[in-house]
Amino acid sequence: MKVLVDKDPDNMVNTLNLAILYDNAGKKEEALKWYSAVLAKEPNNYDANYNLAVFHFNTAVEIKKSVDNMDMK
């Protein structure tokens, strides 16, 4: 997918798919980079906004789990 994005950086469908692939692989920094790239060119891209919101929600869930498991003694 990265090869396709490199060949056609204006193709936001491929760029979004790359972000999703990185997200699903747990490569959060890369996913965030590519979600942001899509939104820089298409700020109203529904799918990019939705997936970025889910990305942040899932990150918050992970943080909450860590906090809940802290020993506060």
C-alpha positions, 0 to 999 in steps of 0.5 A: 500500500505504501508503494501506491501512496508513494506513486500517487500521494494525492490519492486519499483512498489509498492514503486512508487505507494505509493509515487503517493498515498501520492502525490495525497492525498496532503501529499507532504513530504511523497510523496517526501520521497517515490519518493526519495526511488525509485530513490535511488535504480533505478535512471533511473526509468522513471516513478519515474523521471517523477512523481517527475518532475511533483511534483516539477512543481506543487509545483512551480505553487503553489508558483507562485500563492502565489507570484502573490497574494501578495500585494506589496504595 
